[in-house]
Structure formats: structure tokens, C-alpha cells
Amino acid sequence: MPFKNVIAQAEVKQHLVDLVQHNRLSHALLFLGPEGSGALPLALAFAQYIVCEKVTKKSNTQTTAHSLFAAEDTSPTPELAPTDACGICPSCIKAKQFIHPDIHYSYPVIPKKSGDKPIATDYLPEWREFISQYPYGNAFDWLQFIGAENKQGNITANECNDIIRKLSLKSFESGYKILVMWMPEYLGNEGNKLLKLIEEPPDNTLFILVAENESSILQTILSRTQLVKIPMLELEAIETALIENAKLSPEKARQIASISEGNYREALQLNRHAEDDWQGLLRDWLNAILKNGPAAQVKWIDDVSKLGRERQKQFLRYFNHLLEQAVRMRIMEEQLAHIPDNEKDFAIRLNKIADISQQQAIIVELDKATYYIERNAHAKMLFHALTIKLYHIIAHKSLAVVN
């Protein structure tokens, strides 16, 4: 995909173009960005930019080194390389279809059957389909896409050996060999097999690692990469993308963008389940906690445990969003004109039943619950514990249980 198809991130795009145009490109880059920021689409776009025939032709006319990795050339240049891939040359067409022979991909996989030693190539058709449909998806989306269910994905030692083999071969067409490794957090100590290759790669070989959590990456690999930070998307960027790509009304796009908190993947999920009545579900929960008693709580917990992990996370995120609006309403009411009336009314009610310190304590518990849901916590046990905590925070006005 070209840069123009990546949502916003203009500064990052320009930085990447500058690295190429001024021959300051490292052999190993780490694209580090939170979920839904577009780190993977940027990596795919950059890989296409590198192999684009118009870009490489221009780059090679600027330096006698004929390399993107040469020392910076300070001599005058009559014309700089384009700032985006052309999209029409044979290399671009293959890159857009994810079939370019010099762009390789690595990502978490699972055994297809017991005893298998899987590598990324085993899932190449599924990978092409996934990134075509869900370029802003996360690791959970990918593993569910390939039927992992509760299996843990990995980038295995066999995968590392396959990477070494592929990158030791000569390039087929572009003159450059590129490896896009998505989620190196799934790379265990076997990743040390790649250290020599990263440190002393063959000529014109580029590693692009795409990660969300820097602390989960092997330090030995991290220290050998050039960091490219991908910031969270602005609310306006997500709103525009939802209007243009999902064909939402400006009002609906603004509402979803405000809840998504800079995460375009979450915005798409929220739109997919736009008919879900999160406010009604939340009202039932609070009524069960504060008024209707244990029987109503058990029924509510049973209902919410059947929603599935993604919808449970969206519900908690929506509750978090309303709490944040309630806190803002206390101190900046004049700036909240964009909030829909039904949300404003609910935020007012939340302010009546809990003060700021209580609301902050609830937000902490909701964040913890979301974290545990992502790690396959038992839904009934989790929501039962969360119900008890919220009861003590709100009804007893006691924060001691939170700690």
C-alpha cells in the first residue's frame, strides 16, 4: 500500500522519506506504536516505497554508492526521489498484492497439527488476506483469523532459520531484500539466532520490526535497531477516516472516534457493533449493584460473560469513556458541547453517584479488567469480582478495597 492510504501520520511518513532521500537509513528499523496507530500499514507502505522502481531509480541517480544505506550525500541533487510509491510500476503492483519476491513477512503462527514446526510461509495465503482486510488489526485478530482459538502464537526457532535462509539469497527484482516482522514481542530467546544477520546483514537488506510493546522485545535485538516512534492517532484523523472509509455520518464518526481514544482498530470494532446497547447494559449493571441485589447481579454477570472477549472489552471501554466525560464535565462543562445528549445525561448521573476519586478508582479497575480479558481471564469470575469491587467503591464510598 502507498503512504497515501495510511491514515494521517504525516510527520512519520516525511521522516521515512527523508531517511531514504538523504541515505540515512539503518539496516534495522523498529516501528513502535500503540495498537491501532497504523504501525503495520506504515511498514507495508515503506516497504513498497523502497522497492518502487521510480523511487529507487531517483535514489540511485543521487549517489555513486547505489545504496539506500550509504553515508549521507551532501552534494547538490537536481531532483529528489518521490515522496510516495508510484503505485503503477510492476514492483508496486506486486507489493500492493503482497507477492513481491523481495519483501518477506514474519508473524506469530501456531502449529496446524500436533508436532508441527510452523513457519510464517505456511500461512502466507491467510496473511495476505488478513492484511488486505484488516491492516489495522492486532495480534488477537490475526490469531483468531487463522483459527488459533486459545492457542498461543509464536515466532519460532524454525522461523528464524527460515529468515536467515531467505535473506542469504540474492534479491530477485528490486536490488533490495526486506523483512517485515510483525509483533517481535512473540519472539523468544530463539531470536538471538538473528543477531548476527541483523548486525552484519547482506548488502541492501532491510529489517523492519513492527511492535506495540518495547519492553517485551529481546534487548539484544532492540539495541540493534533504529527506533521510529508511531504516535497515537488524533481524534480528528479517526473521525475523517470513518467518514471517508466507513461512510459514517459526521456525528456518528465523532462519537466513535471519541470513545476509541486514538485506536483506529477499536474505532472499526465499535462501528461493527454499533447496534449494541452499551448504555442499557451499563444501566442494568449499576442498578444490579446499587439497587436490585445479588440475584440481578448474577443474571447480569451470566449475560455479559456470553458476549465474547472483544465485546466485553468494548463495553468496559465505553464505561471508561463515560467516566472520563463525567470527570471532564465537573471542570470544563462549557467545552463538552460535542457530547451526545444521552451520554451527557448519563455522565451527570455518574457524577451524582460517585465523586472524582471514586470515578478514578473505577477507571483503574476497568483498565485492569480489560488487561485480564485480553489474557483469557474467566469471564464470570472476572465480572463477579469487578461487581463486588464497584459495589464497595460506590455504595460504601470506600477506596480501601481497590488497593
CORPE-V327233 format. One record per residue. N is the residue number from 1. RES is the residue in three letters. SS is DSSP state (~ for helix, > for strand, _ for the rest). OMEGA is omega in radians with two decimals (none if undefined). D_LAST is the distance of its C-alpha to the last C-alpha in whole Angstrom. Layout:
# CORPE-V327233
n=<N,N>
res=<RES,RES>
ss=<SS,SS>
omega=<OMEGA,OMEGA>
d_last=<D_LAST,D_LAST>
This chain:
# CORPE-V327233
n=<1,2,3,4,5,6,7,8,9,10,11,12,13,14,15,16,17,18,19,20,21,22,23,24,25,26,27,28,29,30,31,32,33,34,35,36,37,38,39,40,41,42,43,44,45,46,47,48,49,50,51,52,53,54,55,56,57,58,59,60,61,62,63,64,65,66,67,68,69,70,71,72,73,74,75,76,77,78,79,80,81,82,83,84,85,86,87,88,89,90,91,92,93,94,95,96,97,98,99,100,101,102,103,104,105,106,107,108,109,110,111,112,113,114,115,116,117,118,119,120,121,122,123,124,125,126,127,128,129,130,131,132,133,134,135,136,137,138,139,140,141,142,143,144,145,146,147,148,149,150,151,152,153,154,155,156,157,158,159,160,161,162,163,164,165,166,167,168,169,170,171,172,173,174,175,176,177,178,179,180,181,182,183,184,185,186,187,188,189,190,191,192,193,194,195,196,197,198,199,200,201,202,203,204,205,206,207,208,209,210,211,212,213,214,215,216,217,218,219,220,221,222,223,224,225,226,227,228,229,230,231,232,233,234,235,236,237,238,239,240,241,242,243,244,245,246,247,248,249,250,251,252,253,254,255,256,257,258,259,260,261,262,263,264,265,266,267,268,269,270,271,272,273,274,275,276,277,278,279,280,281,282,283,284,285,286,287,288,289,290,291,292,293,294,295,296,297,298,299,300,301,302,303,304,305,306,307,308,309,310,311,312,313,314,315,316,317,318,319,320,321,322,323,324,325,326,327,328,329,330,331,332,333,334,335,336,337,338,339,340,341,342,343,344,345,346,347,348,349,350,351,352,353,354,355,356,357,358,359,360,361,362,363,364,365,366,367,368,369,370,371,372,373,374,375,376,377,378,379,380,381,382,383,384,385,386,387,388,389,390,391,392,393,394,395,396,397,398,399,400,401,402,403>
res=<MET,PRO,PHE,LYS,ASN,VAL,ILE,ALA,GLN,ALA,GLU,VAL,LYS,GLN,HIS,LEU,VAL,ASP,LEU,VAL,GLN,HIS,ASN,ARG,LEU,SER,HIS,ALA,LEU,LEU,PHE,LEU,GLY,PRO,GLU,GLY,SER,GLY,ALA,LEU,PRO,LEU,ALA,LEU,ALA,PHE,ALA,GLN,TYR,ILE,VAL,CYS,GLU,LYS,VAL,THR,LYS,LYS,SER,ASN,THR,GLN,THR,THR,ALA,HIS,SER,LEU,PHE,ALA,ALA,GLU,ASP,THR,SER,PRO,THR,PRO,GLU,LEU,ALA,PRO,THR,ASP,ALA,CYS,GLY,ILE,CYS,PRO,SER,CYS,ILE,LYS,ALA,LYS,GLN,PHE,ILE,HIS,PRO,ASP,ILE,HIS,TYR,SER,TYR,PRO,VAL,ILE,PRO,LYS,LYS,SER,GLY,ASP,LYS,PRO,ILE,ALA,THR,ASP,TYR,LEU,PRO,GLU,TRP,ARG,GLU,PHE,ILE,SER,GLN,TYR,PRO,TYR,GLY,ASN,ALA,PHE,ASP,TRP,LEU,GLN,PHE,ILE,GLY,ALA,GLU,ASN,LYS,GLN,GLY,ASN,ILE,THR,ALA,ASN,GLU,CYS,ASN,ASP,ILE,ILE,ARG,LYS,LEU,SER,LEU,LYS,SER,PHE,GLU,SER,GLY,TYR,LYS,ILE,LEU,VAL,MET,TRP,MET,PRO,GLU,TYR,LEU,GLY,ASN,GLU,GLY,ASN,LYS,LEU,LEU,LYS,LEU,ILE,GLU,GLU,PRO,PRO,ASP,ASN,THR,LEU,PHE,ILE,LEU,VAL,ALA,GLU,ASN,GLU,SER,SER,ILE,LEU,GLN,THR,ILE,LEU,SER,ARG,THR,GLN,LEU,VAL,LYS,ILE,PRO,MET,LEU,GLU,LEU,GLU,ALA,ILE,GLU,THR,ALA,LEU,ILE,GLU,ASN,ALA,LYS,LEU,SER,PRO,GLU,LYS,ALA,ARG,GLN,ILE,ALA,SER,ILE,SER,GLU,GLY,ASN,TYR,ARG,GLU,ALA,LEU,GLN,LEU,ASN,ARG,HIS,ALA,GLU,ASP,ASP,TRP,GLN,GLY,LEU,LEU,ARG,ASP,TRP,LEU,ASN,ALA,ILE,LEU,LYS,ASN,GLY,PRO,ALA,ALA,GLN,VAL,LYS,TRP,ILE,ASP,ASP,VAL,SER,LYS,LEU,GLY,ARG,GLU,ARG,GLN,LYS,GLN,PHE,LEU,ARG,TYR,PHE,ASN,HIS,LEU,LEU,GLU,GLN,ALA,VAL,ARG,MET,ARG,ILE,MET,GLU,GLU,GLN,LEU,ALA,HIS,ILE,PRO,ASP,ASN,GLU,LYS,ASP,PHE,ALA,ILE,ARG,LEU,ASN,LYS,ILE,ALA,ASP,ILE,SER,GLN,GLN,GLN,ALA,ILE,ILE,VAL,GLU,LEU,ASP,LYS,ALA,THR,TYR,TYR,ILE,GLU,ARG,ASN,ALA,HIS,ALA,LYS,MET,LEU,PHE,HIS,ALA,LEU,THR,ILE,LYS,LEU,TYR,HIS,ILE,ILE,ALA,HIS,LYS,SER,LEU,ALA,VAL,VAL,ASN>
ss=<_,_,~,~,~,_,_,_,_,~,~,~,~,~,~,~,~,~,~,~,~,_,_,_,_,_,_,>,>,>,>,>,>,_,_,_,_,_,~,~,~,~,~,~,~,~,~,~,~,~,~,_,~,~,~,~,~,~,~,~,_,_,_,_,_,_,_,_,_,_,_,_,_,_,_,_,_,_,_,_,_,_,_,_,_,_,_,_,_,~,~,~,~,~,~,~,_,_,_,_,_,_,>,>,>,>,_,_,>,_,_,_,_,_,_,_,_,_,_,~,~,~,~,~,~,~,~,~,~,~,~,~,~,_,_,_,_,_,~,~,~,~,~,~,~,_,_,_,_,_,_,_,_,>,>,_,~,~,~,~,~,~,~,~,~,~,~,~,_,_,_,_,_,_,_,_,>,>,>,>,>,>,_,~,~,~,>,_,~,~,~,~,~,~,~,~,~,~,~,_,_,_,_,_,>,>,>,>,>,>,>,_,_,~,~,~,_,_,~,~,~,~,_,_,_,>,>,>,>,>,_,_,_,_,~,~,~,~,~,~,~,~,~,~,~,_,_,_,_,~,~,~,~,~,~,~,~,~,~,~,_,_,_,~,~,~,~,~,~,~,~,~,_,_,_,_,_,~,~,~,~,~,~,~,~,~,~,~,~,~,~,~,_,~,~,~,~,~,~,~,~,~,~,~,_,_,_,_,~,~,~,~,~,~,~,~,~,~,~,~,~,~,~,~,~,~,~,~,~,~,~,_,~,~,~,_,_,_,_,_,~,~,~,~,~,~,~,~,~,~,~,~,~,_,_,~,~,~,~,~,~,~,~,~,~,~,~,~,~,~,~,~,~,~,_,_,_,_,~,~,~,~,~,~,~,~,~,~,~,~,~,~,~,~,_,_,_,_,_,~,~,~,_>
omega=<3.09,3.11,-3.06,3.13,3.10,-3.07,3.02,-3.13,-3.09,-3.12,3.13,3.12,-3.13,3.11,-3.14,3.10,3.13,3.11,-3.14,-3.04,-3.12,3.07,3.12,-3.06,3.06,3.09,-3.12,3.14,3.02,3.05,-3.06,-3.12,3.12,3.12,3.07,-3.14,3.13,-3.13,3.13,3.07,3.10,3.12,3.12,3.13,-3.14,3.08,3.10,3.12,-3.11,-3.06,3.14,-3.04,3.12,3.12,-3.08,3.09,3.12,-3.11,-3.09,3.09,-3.07,-3.08,3.13,-3.12,-3.11,-3.11,3.05,-3.03,-3.12,3.02,-3.05,3.14,-3.08,3.14,-3.12,3.10,-3.09,-3.08,3.12,3.08,3.11,3.14,3.06,3.06,-3.06,3.11,-3.06,3.12,-3.13,3.14,3.12,-3.13,3.11,3.13,3.14,3.12,3.13,3.11,3.14,-3.04,-3.12,3.05,-3.11,-3.09,3.06,-3.03,-3.14,3.10,3.10,3.05,3.10,3.03,-3.08,3.12,3.11,3.00,-2.94,2.98,-3.05,-3.10,3.12,-3.09,-3.05,3.10,3.12,3.14,3.13,3.13,-3.10,-3.07,3.02,-3.08,-3.02,-3.11,3.11,3.13,3.11,-3.08,3.10,3.12,-3.11,-3.09,3.05,3.14,-3.13,3.03,-3.10,-3.05,-3.11,3.12,-3.13,3.08,3.13,2.87,-2.85,3.06,3.09,3.09,3.11,3.11,3.13,3.08,3.13,-3.14,-3.07,-3.07,3.07,3.12,3.08,3.09,-3.08,-2.97,-2.89,-3.01,3.13,3.04,-3.06,2.99,3.02,3.11,-3.13,3.13,3.06,3.04,3.14,-3.13,3.13,-3.10,3.08,3.10,3.10,3.04,-3.06,-2.99,-3.10,3.13,3.13,-3.08,-3.13,-3.06,2.98,-3.12,3.05,3.06,-3.08,3.01,3.02,3.09,-3.09,-3.00,3.07,-3.02,-3.08,-3.06,-3.12,-3.13,3.09,-3.10,-3.13,3.09,-3.12,-3.08,-3.09,-3.09,3.02,-3.02,2.99,-3.09,3.12,-3.11,3.04,-3.13,3.05,3.13,-3.10,-3.14,3.12,3.12,3.13,-3.13,3.12,3.11,-3.06,-3.02,-3.11,3.10,3.11,3.03,3.13,-3.12,-3.14,3.13,-3.14,-3.14,-3.14,-3.13,-3.11,3.13,-3.03,3.06,3.06,-3.08,-3.08,3.10,3.12,3.11,3.12,3.10,3.13,3.11,-3.13,-3.14,-3.06,-3.10,3.13,-3.11,-3.12,-3.11,3.09,3.11,3.13,3.12,3.12,-3.12,-3.12,3.08,3.11,-3.12,-2.95,-2.96,-2.90,3.00,-3.00,-3.11,3.11,3.12,3.14,3.13,-3.13,3.14,3.12,-3.13,-3.05,-3.13,-3.13,-3.03,-3.03,-2.99,-3.05,-3.12,3.04,3.11,3.13,3.11,3.14,3.10,3.13,3.09,3.09,-3.14,-3.14,3.11,3.11,3.09,3.12,3.11,3.14,-3.08,-3.14,-2.97,-3.11,-3.04,-3.09,-3.10,-3.04,-3.11,-3.09,-3.08,3.08,-3.05,-3.10,3.09,3.13,3.13,-3.13,3.12,3.10,3.12,3.10,3.10,3.14,-3.08,-3.12,3.08,-3.03,-3.11,3.08,3.13,3.10,3.11,3.11,3.13,3.10,-3.13,3.11,3.10,3.10,-3.12,3.10,3.12,-3.10,3.07,3.13,-3.11,2.99,3.05,3.09,-2.97,-3.09,3.14,-3.11,-3.09,3.05,3.12,-3.13,3.11,3.13,-3.14,-3.14,3.10,-3.12,-3.14,-3.04,-3.00,-3.10,-3.12,-3.13,3.13,-3.05,-3.08,-3.10,-3.08,none>
d_last=<47,48,46,47,45,42,40,40,39,42,41,40,43,45,44,45,48,49,48,50,53,53,52,49,47,46,46,43,40,37,36,32,31,28,28,31,32,35,35,37,40,40,41,44,45,46,47,50,50,51,54,55,59,59,56,57,61,60,58,61,63,61,61,64,61,60,57,53,52,55,54,54,58,58,62,63,62,64,62,58,57,55,52,51,53,56,55,58,60,60,57,55,56,55,51,50,51,49,52,53,54,53,49,47,44,41,38,36,38,38,41,43,44,43,44,45,44,43,44,43,47,47,45,47,48,45,43,46,45,41,42,44,42,39,39,35,34,31,31,30,33,35,34,35,38,39,38,36,33,31,33,31,33,35,37,39,41,44,43,43,47,48,46,48,51,51,51,54,56,58,57,59,59,57,58,54,52,48,45,42,39,36,33,34,30,32,34,33,35,38,38,39,43,43,42,46,47,44,46,49,50,53,55,53,50,47,44,41,38,35,32,28,26,28,25,26,30,32,32,36,37,34,36,40,39,39,36,37,34,34,32,30,33,33,33,37,37,36,37,41,40,39,42,45,44,42,45,42,43,41,39,38,37,35,33,32,32,30,27,28,26,29,29,33,32,29,32,34,32,31,35,36,34,35,36,33,32,28,28,29,27,24,26,26,23,22,25,24,20,21,25,27,24,24,27,27,23,25,28,26,23,27,28,26,25,29,29,28,26,27,27,24,23,25,24,20,22,24,21,19,23,23,20,21,24,23,21,25,27,25,27,29,31,34,33,32,35,35,32,34,35,33,30,30,30,27,25,27,26,22,22,24,21,18,18,17,13,13,15,13,9,12,13,10,10,14,14,12,15,18,17,17,20,22,22,23,20,22,22,22,19,17,18,18,14,14,16,14,11,13,15,12,11,15,17,15,14,11,7,6,5,4,0>
